[in-house]
Amino acid sequence: MWVWAYDFECDKTMEEIILTLNESGPWKWIWRDKDAFGPYISSVPLEGVRARIYDLDGYHSNGPTYTADFRLDEWSGAMKSAIDGVFNELLGKLAARHVTAGEGRD
């Protein structure tokens, strides 16, 4: 299993982020919640791949700093480069800035 993440800044709220991502496609995003970082959105774009976006500042702060983390199961036929390519396009739709490598969580 591979885990990686990106931190980024965005002026959109989490609600605006999920709406933009679902309108843009190709991945479908849903609301989730976890004690570790509060409400977040997630997607399973391909079998064996998980993507999540959550607010770095914690519960209900609505940015401007976010983390997107990814998990790629070893048995999946997906490639990290393909996942990153799609996600980079989605970051453009969000007008994200200051994108840096982050700390992935499993």
Backbone hydrogen bonds in HBPLUS format (Angstrom, degrees):
<---DONOR---> <-ACCEPTOR-->    atom                        ^
c    i                          cat <-CA-CA->   ^        H-A-AA   ^      H-
h    n   atom  resd res      DA  || num        DHA   H-A  angle D-A-AA Bond
n    s   type  num  typ     dist DA aas  dist angle  dist       angle   num
A0002-TRP N   A0072-LEU O   2.88 MM  70  5.11 160.4  1.92 142.9 149.0     1
A0072-LEU N   A0002-TRP O   2.82 MM  70  5.11 161.9  1.85 152.7 158.0     2
A0004-TRP N   A0070-PHE O   3.15 MM  66  5.42 152.9  2.22 138.6 146.1     3
A0070-PHE N   A0004-TRP O   2.77 MM  66  5.42 161.7  1.81 170.3 171.2     4
A0102-GLY N   A0005-ALA O   2.86 MM  97  4.64 169.3  1.87 113.8 111.9     5
A0006-TYR N   A0068-ALA O   2.81 MM  62  5.27 150.8  1.90 148.6 158.6     6
A0068-ALA N   A0006-TYR O   2.81 MM  62  5.27 161.9  1.85 157.2 163.5     7
A0007-ASP N   A0100-THR O   2.82 MM  93  5.31 155.4  1.88 149.2 157.1     8
A0100-THR N   A0007-ASP O   2.89 MM  93  5.31 158.6  1.94 150.5 157.4     9
A0008-PHE N   A0066-TYR O   2.87 MM  58  5.39 157.8  1.92 150.0 153.7    10
A0066-TYR N   A0008-PHE O   2.78 MM  58  5.39 167.0  1.80 167.8 171.1    11
A0009-GLU N   A0097-ARG O   2.91 MM  88  5.24 169.3  1.92 161.1 161.5    12
A0097-ARG N   A0009-GLU O   2.92 MM  88  5.24 155.9  1.97 145.1 151.8    13
A0010-CYS N   A0064-PRO O   2.83 MM  54  5.13 145.8  1.95 137.5 148.9    14
A0017-ILE N   A0013-THR O   2.85 MM   4  6.14 150.9  1.93 150.9 160.2    15
A0018-ILE N   A0014-MET O   2.98 MM   4  6.24 168.9  1.99 157.7 157.9    16
A0019-LEU N   A0015-GLU O   3.15 MM   4  6.30 160.1  2.19 144.4 150.3    17
A0020-THR N   A0016-GLU O   2.93 MM   4  6.03 163.2  1.96 147.0 151.8    18
A0021-LEU N   A0017-ILE O   2.89 MM   4  6.07 170.4  1.90 159.0 161.6    19
A0022-ASN N   A0018-ILE O   2.97 MM   4  6.03 162.9  2.00 146.9 151.7    20
A0023-GLU N   A0019-LEU O   2.97 MM   4  6.07 148.6  2.07 144.5 153.3    21
A0024-SER N   A0020-THR O   2.91 MM   4  6.03 146.4  2.03 145.8 155.3    22
A0025-GLY N   A0021-LEU O   2.94 MM   4  6.03 148.2  2.05 148.0 155.2    23
A0030-ILE N   A0042-SER O   2.89 MM  12  5.50 152.4  1.97 149.8 158.6    24
A0042-SER N   A0030-ILE O   2.90 MM  12  5.50 152.2  1.97 149.4 158.6    25
A0032-ARG N   A0040-TYR O   2.75 MM   8  5.29 151.7  1.82 165.6 161.0    26
A0040-TYR N   A0032-ARG O   3.04 MM   8  5.29 162.5  2.07 125.6 129.2    27
A0034-LYS N   A0038-GLY O   3.26 MM   4  5.07 150.0  2.35 108.2 116.6    28
A0037-PHE N   A0034-LYS O   3.22 MM   3  5.85 135.2  2.43 114.5 123.5    29
A0038-GLY N   A0034-LYS O   2.65 MM   4  5.07 131.1  1.88 168.7 171.3    30
A0041-ILE N   A0053-ILE O   3.02 MM  12  5.37 163.9  2.05 153.1 157.2    31
A0053-ILE N   A0041-ILE O   2.86 MM  12  5.37 154.6  1.93 150.7 155.5    32
A0043-SER N   A0051-ALA O   2.84 MM   8  5.13 149.7  1.93 145.5 148.8    33
A0051-ALA N   A0043-SER O   2.88 MM   8  5.13 158.7  1.93 156.9 157.6    34
A0049-VAL N   A0046-LEU O   3.04 MM   3  5.37 145.3  2.16 143.7 137.3    35
A0073-ASP N   A0048-GLY O   2.81 MM  25  5.06 171.0  1.82 158.2 160.8    36
A0050-ARG N   A0071-ARG O   2.89 MM  21  5.11 154.0  1.96 146.7 153.2    37
A0071-ARG N   A0050-ARG O   2.87 MM  21  5.11 150.8  1.96 145.9 151.2    38
A0052-ARG N   A0069-ASP O   2.90 MM  17  5.36 148.7  2.00 153.7 160.9    39
A0069-ASP N   A0052-ARG O   2.85 MM  17  5.36 145.6  1.97 142.0 153.1    40
A0054-TYR N   A0067-THR O   2.91 MM  13  5.50 156.1  1.97 155.1 162.9    41
A0067-THR N   A0054-TYR O   2.85 MM  13  5.50 160.8  1.89 162.8 168.8    42
A0058-GLY N   A0055-ASP O   3.17 MM   3  5.57 166.0  2.19 115.0 117.2    43
A0056-LEU N   A0065-THR O   2.99 MM   9  5.53 150.7  2.07 124.3 132.0    44
A0076-SER N   A0073-ASP O   3.01 MM   3  5.41 154.9  2.07 112.4 120.4    45
A0082-ALA N   A0079-MET O   3.06 MM   3  5.39 124.6  2.38 105.2 118.5    46
A0083-ILE N   A0079-MET O   3.14 MM   4  6.51 159.2  2.18 154.1 160.1    47
A0084-ASP N   A0080-LYS O   2.85 MM   4  6.06 170.3  1.86 161.2 163.5    48
A0085-GLY N   A0081-SER O   2.94 MM   4  6.03 147.8  2.04 137.5 146.5    49
A0086-VAL N   A0082-ALA O   3.14 MM   4  6.43 163.6  2.17 150.6 152.6    50
A0087-PHE N   A0083-ILE O   2.94 MM   4  6.16 168.4  1.95 154.6 158.5    51
A0088-ASN N   A0084-ASP O   2.81 MM   4  5.92 154.9  1.88 148.9 155.0    52
A0089-GLU N   A0085-GLY O   3.28 MM   4  6.56 150.8  2.37 141.2 148.0    53
A0089-GLU N   A0086-VAL O   3.09 MM   3  5.23 120.2  2.46  98.8 113.3    54
A0090-LEU N   A0086-VAL O   3.02 MM   4  6.40 152.8  2.10 148.6 156.8    55
A0091-LEU N   A0087-PHE O   2.83 MM   4  6.14 150.7  1.91 152.1 160.3    56
A0092-GLY N   A0088-ASN O   3.19 MM   4  6.45 145.9  2.32 138.2 146.3    57
A0093-LYS N   A0089-GLU O   3.20 MM   4  6.64 145.8  2.32 141.7 150.6    58
A0093-LYS N   A0090-LEU O   3.06 MM   3  5.01 117.3  2.47  93.5 108.7    59
A0094-LEU N   A0090-LEU O   3.09 MM   4  6.45 136.7  2.29 142.0 153.9    60
A0094-LEU N   A0091-LEU O   3.13 MM   3  5.03 128.2  2.41  91.9 105.7    61
A0096-ALA N   A0091-LEU O   3.06 MM   5  5.35 177.2  2.06 156.4 155.7    62
A0095-ALA N   A0092-GLY O   3.07 MM   3  4.96 154.4  2.14 100.4 108.5    63
